[in-house]
């Protein structure tokens, strides 16, 4: 029997969580005895669609048995339909798959989603902000691109945020560079007030923001920006968690990489061991636990 082959399509190489997704998936592929090909869209949804289409149009013996993807943008419903028509599974990570409901049950191709509870991510982050700023204040809130993921995280933050804390939003692209750019634009404005906290929807943007501040010439402005907490999300052991332990970030939220679990579910579905669940949800964990955070007082 030929080894199963799976295509894993990720958003970018310029993000620690995406690289961790690939590493965990490769480890899982080794344990499962399957062939895994990993490709990156570099943040371009059109490129991602083109790459996947090329894989689907390959000769039958070269096609993957399933595509596991973290969408860079649009849901690619038409491409998902084409995959299922070719008996190629379609499993999305970190994105709901309501648009694919009509694909389930068409043939044997597994169709589903493995998702992080991103509203809960936001709730935990709102609780972190509240614990760190008991007297209230302003949070510079770095959000990812305007996708369902970033909207869910913001909704969770708003749900748990006290009335005495104000969010001042800026957009990034999940990369350190975009976090640095968002803060650099504010540093260039002499009238910009130093926020009481920089909270980011991922660790990469949070560290990019901090490094933009660290690059300032020595002086009161740099000191004030470095004195505030910086928090993020993802909590990769070698980056986000390490940055918290080193004191560069005050807190993060551990988002378990989902690609490995998605591969395992595909293999079980293809082997007949277990049907592919429509949605598999994974919970995040605050790091450190919220009660262990030391409040920032006396800034107002």
Buried (B, 14 or more C-beta within 10 A) or exposed (E): EEEBBBBBBBBBBBBBBBBBBBBBBBEBBEEBEBEBEBBBBEBBBEBBBEBBBEBBEEEEEEBBBBBBBBBBBBBBBEBBBBBBEBBBBBBBBBBBBEBBEEBBEEEEBBBBBBBBBBBBBBBBBBBBBBBBBEEBBBBBBBBBBEBBBBBBBBBBBEEBBEEEBEBEEBBBBBBBBBBBBBBBEBBEEEEBEBBBBBBBBBBBBBBBBBBBBEEBEEEEBBEBBEEBBBBBBBBBEEBBBBBBEEEBBBBBBBBBBBBBBBBBBBBBBBEEEEEBBEEBEBEBBBBBEBEEBEEBEEBE
